[in-house]
Amino acid sequence: MAPRWKGKDAQAKKDAEAEALKEPMSKIVSQLKSSLVQSDICGFLSDNNVQLAVGAEQLDLFDKACFGRPVRTIEKDKHWFQLSFEEAFYLCYSLKCLKINGSDTGSQNDEELWHYMKSRKETFPCFYKAYSHLRMKNWVVRSGSQYGVDFVIYRHHPARVHSEYGVLVLSDGEDKDLNGRLRIWSDVHCTTRLVGSVAKILLVLHVNRNGNNNDSPLCLANHTVEERTITRWSPEQNRETM
């Protein structure tokens, strides 16, 4: 599927593509990483997400890099951002640019964060592996709940381009929340029809634990991800022309 750039006309779409090529997502994420390391910003755990106060520079970079979402407050001198567990752990564990405090304790190490997030969200290990797999390929990863999938992914900022794939995460483990999906034909048909109706392709990421458990973030190095795309076959579009 070719990227569908946003714009009112052909020229506006070309401009959006040119801007994206001029400032690739890998460059923006690198700038965010550098800024967070220099400012030594620290977030804190809050139920099922991570909150952090950022300056004007980080506010702009978080938005450009598509991490988290801003939180409205009455404070004028601080800007608050809310990160999902996957986003926060990616910045902390993979990029090494964010520190996170517990609600009643000091800075949490990788093991402590892993156990906390896993206790709050049973599917976190598989979701994080899938999320980091896509982010490392420079896809922008956002929640796909409004489309009935786990994630939707973009080639660049959602303001510039439409998402191309709706992502479902499956696992070789015993997690019924993940592995109870796409087991019967009607599930596959409904899901592909839904994502197809909004011009997306269904991308299934199957996380293989390869006999390893999820007791530590070190297990991630031994997990692998299989990618499969599923599309609907339309006889109207594939009929031979006479």
N, C-alpha and C positions, 0 to 999 in steps of 0.2 A: 504494500500500500504506500503510495506517495504521500508525503506530508501535505496537509491541507492548511496552508497559511491563512491567517485571518486578515480581512481587509474588505473595504466596500467595493473595490474594483481590482482589476488585474494589477495595476501599478502599485496599489497599496499592499497587495499580497507579495509582490516582488520586493518591496521595501522592507516588509516584515522579515522575509527570508534573508535579505542582505544584512539587516541588523543582527539577526541571529548568528550568521556566519562571522560577522565582525567581532562578536562577543559570545563565543561558545560557552555552554554551561560548565564545562570543565574549568574554564578560566574564572568564571564567577564563583564557583565553589572554592577554588584555590584562594581567591581574594577574601571570601568569608572566613576560611580557615585561618589565614594570616591575621585577620583583624581580631578574631576571637582569641588567638594565642597571645597577641600583643596586649589586649585589654584584660586578659585573665578573667573573663566573665564566668560566673558560676550560677547554674540553675538549681532548682530544688524540686524534689518529688512532691507531687500533689495528686493523691488518689491514682488515677489512671493516665496521668500525663506529667509533663515537666514544664514548670514555669520559669521564666527568666526575664530580668529587666535589662534592656539594651539601650545603647545610645543611638543617636540619629544615624551614624554611619552603619552600625550593625542592622538597624531597622531596614535600611535600604537594601543591604546585602542579603538579609534573610528573605526579603520579598523577591529579589531577583533570582536567588538560588532556590526559591520555592521550598523552604523549610518552615513548617509550622504555620500559625496564623496569629495575627495581632489580637490582643485582648484590650477592649476599651475600659479605661479607668478614668477617675477624676484627676489623677496626677498629671501635671503638665510637664514636669521635668524628666519623667521616665516613660519609656515605652515598654509595654509588657508583651511577651510572646509566649504562646503555648505550643509545645512540641508533643507529638505522639511518642510513645515508647520507642518505636522503630527509628524515628528521626533523631531523638535524643541519644540513643545508644550508638547510632551511626556516627554522630559527631563526636561522641565520647570515646568509643572503642575503636572505630575504624579510622577516623581522621585525627584523633588525639588532640582535639582543639576545644573541648568543653569539659568543665568539671561540674559534678552534680552532687548536691548535698541531700542528705536524708531529711525528713520532716523534723526530727528531734536530735539528729546527729550531725557530725561534720561531713567532710567530703567522702563519698562512697567510692570504693574501688570497683573494678570491673566485675569481680565475682559477686560483690554485694548488690550491685545494680542488677545483674543478671538474675539473681535469686528473687529480688523484689519484684522485678517486672514479670518474671515467670509466675510468681505467686498471684499476681493481679490479673494476668492474662495467660491462660493455659496455652494458647496457640502462639505466644510470643516467639519461641525459638524458631519455628518454621516461618512465621511471618517476617521475622528479622532477616533470616537467611535469604528469603525471596526479595525483600526490600533492598538489602545491601547488594545482592546480585544485580539488580536493575540499576541502582545508583552508581555502581562501579562502572557500568557501561554508559554512564552519563545520561540516562533517562531521568526525567522529572517524574517522581512518583507521588501521586495524590490518592486520597481515599476514593474508593469506587462505590461506596454504599448507595449513592443515588442511582446507580446503574445496575445494582444487584450483583456486583463483583467486589473483590477485596481491594483492588487498586485500579486506577487508570493511569496510563503513562503517556508522557509528552516528549517530543524531541527537544523542546525548548520551553520557555515560559508560556503558561496557558493564555496569556494575553496576546501572544503572537501566533500560536498554532493550536489546532484542535488535537485532542488526544487520539491516538491511533489504535490502542489496544485496551481491552478490559481484561484484567488479570484475576485468575482464580488460583489459589495456593492449595495444593494437595500434599500429602505426606505418606511415607511408607510406615508410619507409626500406627498407634491404635486410637488416635484422636478422632472421635466420631463427628465433631464439629467440622473437621476438614474433610475427612474421608467418606462422609455420608453423601457427598455431592457428586454429581455426574456419574452415578452408578447405573442409572437406567436411561433408556433412550429419551424418554420424555423430558428429563432434566437437561440433557444435552441440547435437545431441540429448543426448549424454552429459553435457555441461556443464550444460545447463539442467535436466536431470533431477537431477543431483547437487545443485545449489544449491536447486532446488525442494524436494528432500527434507528440507532444513533450513530451509524457510520463507523463502527469499531469492529475489530476482529478479536475473537476470544483467544487469549493466550493463557495456557495452563502451565503453571510452574510446579513440577513434582519434586519435592525436597526429599532426597534419599539420605537417610542417616547412616547407611552402610554399617549397621551393627553397633553404632555408637549411641550413648545416651545423651541427654540434654542437661547434665548436671553442672556444666561449666561452659563459659563462652569459648573455651579452647576446642570444644567439639565442632565448632563451625568450620574449622580447617578441614575436617574429615567429611563434612556434609557436601553433597553435590546437588546440582539443580538441573533437571531435564526440562527443556522448553518444547511445548507443542502448541501449534495454532490450530484452531478448529473453525471452519467456516461452513455456512449452509450452501448446499448445491441447489441452484435454481435451474430447473429444466428450461425456463423461458430464456435465460441468459446463455445457456449452453447448447441450444437447439441448432442443428445444422441449417444453414441458409440454403434455400433451393433456388 
